[in-house]
Amino acid sequence: MYNDYLINTYNRMDFIAESGNGCWLTDVNGNTYLDLVAGVAVNSLGHSHPAVVKSIQAQAEKMIHVSNIFWTKEQGELAKKLVELSNHQGVFFCNSGSEAVEGAIKTAIKYGTSKKAEKEKIICFNNSFHGRTIGALSITAQEKYQQPFGSLLKKVKICHFNDLEDVKANMDEDVCAIIVEPVQGEGGIQVATTAFLEGLKMLCEENDSLLIFDEIQCGAGRLGTFFAYEKYGVEPDIICMAKGLGGGVPIGAFIVNEKANVLIKGDHGSTFGGNPFVCAVSKTVIDITGSPDFLETVNEKSAYLKEALFKIEKKYPQFITEVRGEGLMLGIEMKVPVKEVIQEAYKNKVLLISAGSNVIRIVPPLTIEYKEMDVFIDTFNQILETF
Ligand SMILES: Cc1ncc(COP(=O)(O)O)c(C=O)c1O
């Protein structure tokens, strides 16, 4: 296909996307599929949501980009909204999740080394995923992503997810930050316990370290609260966001509280980060996804989908190990190769994606309708019936 012209780093499906509408994607041959991938938890309002389209058109006509040497109303308004929603103090805008994590790492190292030269150790967790740039990759504790990219950042300690004792054993005053995904995405939809996150918060307070939540996949409404941390009632010092924040336009952000507000003029920057185009669209998206009524619908849909999946889990214990997750970020751990299940679903015009080695990841548009969830449930049931 286009292999001859690209650096082929992706394991792509044999699918050429042509257009999208809500929860549905149509390929170049005119076949329409139910899209439960949503650009990997990006298209929170589905494809071509009218409010998003309108916002894109209006902002494109007005102004797409100016340098960050100028102020724009669009960036300012989005920052204000995020600060108000999070109760934090300041936002830096970038273009992707990895960049949000890079910014958080720089903030943490500056915070730590301003106290003590050696205070630059970062604790992360097994099966984490924080991105592909060198800093973010260094704290992405999965060999398949780190190989063969050299020695990466040195002062990183990998602890076991949900194992507070392990973190305690590795925590000391040289730790500048702990970074954790409240729900691990790429690692296989692993949900942190509240006690674990509360424990991390306490350890950070005791050791004057920063607690960073990577909410890039699980934030922006996906768990049924706008910020993932709200689900747990544990406030991090830094929140990393991207994906659903823009509903499809490339935007990332890290949001700091007073303690972590240490970057000053000249410390960080981005040419495109937070340009008026992406900020106007993101504001439109989060005006919807951040509203309590909308979040309530996410919780209701989550309960509906979970109940249906638990029933399937009970019916097919020979195929399913566990159904887990929060909000509309669910995982089905399989005892059979997920690749084959995904392929079968594809034949039945349902698009799915895996997470980890044996988990089907369900991250649909948050606007998915009940009858669309039924299409998936029926298809999944049917696949397992004939497996
Ligand atoms: C939790 C998490 N952090 C960071 C990233 C990296 O984001 P990006 O691909 O936008 O750089 C991802 C991407 O999947 C992610 O899921």
The ligand as an ORCA input file, in Angstrom:
! r2SCAN-3c Opt
* xyz 0 1
  C      -1.018      6.967     29.510
  C      -0.315      7.497     28.300
  N       0.689      8.369     28.462
  C       1.354      8.872     27.403
  C       1.021      8.516     26.108
  C       1.770      9.105     24.950
  O       0.934      9.956     24.233
  P       1.289     10.373     22.734
  O       1.167      9.151     21.901
  O       0.254     11.417     22.402
  O       2.653     10.929     22.744
  C      -0.018      7.609     25.899
  C      -0.359      7.156     24.557
  O      -0.955      6.141     24.341
  C      -0.695      7.076     27.031
  O      -1.687      6.189     26.893
*
